[in-house]
Amino acid sequence: MLIRVRFAPSPTGHLHIGSVRVAIFNWLFARHHKGSFLVRIEDTDVARSKKEYVDSIIKSLEWLKLTPDEPIVYQLSR
């Protein structure tokens, strides 16, 4: 079975510790099962989503070394 997990933060603020916990658990689960860790930015709340928060979230994930296995997807573009 192919394991694919995703982390889908909303860019309405900076990444907080609860979201970091979920991202770490998903990343570890994917690595343990030789699966894929994906990131999908949930930017559908146009009024509150900001590019500065997207940038902050991505930088935080990079700092944590939680690199997605595929390009980041932006939900609004779908």
N, C-alpha and C positions, 0 to 999 in steps of 0.2 A: 504494500500500500504506500502510495506517495503522500508524504506529509507536507502540507503547505499551511503555514500560519501567517496571520497578518496582524499588524499593529496599526490602528486607524485613529490617530489623534486629530482633534479638532483645533485648528489654528485660531482659537478665540482667546488665547493666552499662552503664557510660557508653559513648558512641560513641567508637570508637578510630580511629586514622589509616587503617587498612586499609579500614574501612567508609566513612570519609569519601571516600577515593579512589574507591571503587565508586560512591558516590552522585554525586560530581562527574562521573565518566565517563558514567553513565547520564543525568544531567541534560543534559550537553552533547550527547550522542547524540540525545536526544529533541528538543532545541532545533534542532540542525542539520537534522534531518529533518522539522521542523514536527510533531512527535509529542507524546505525553503522558508526563509523568513522574509516577509513582504511588508512594505510600508505603503499605506494608502492615506493620503491627507484628506480628511473629511471637511472640505471647504465649501459645503453647500449653504452654510449660514453666511450669506454674502454680507449682510449688515455688520456682523461682528468679526468675520475672518479678516486677518491682516497679514500682509507679506512679512512683516517683521516677526510675527509669531511663527510663520512657516520656517523662516530662516533660523530662528531660535531653536525650534524643535529639531531641525535637521542637524544643526551644530551640536546640540545636546546628544543626539544619537551617535554622531561621529565621535564625540568626546568619550562616550561610553563604549565605543567600539562595537556598536550594534548596527553593523552595516547590512542593508537589505541585499538579498541575493538577486533581485531584479530591479529595474529602474522604479523610482517612486512614482506612484499613480496619484493623480489628483481627481477626486470624485466628481467635481464640477465639470471636468472635461469629458466625462462619460455621459 
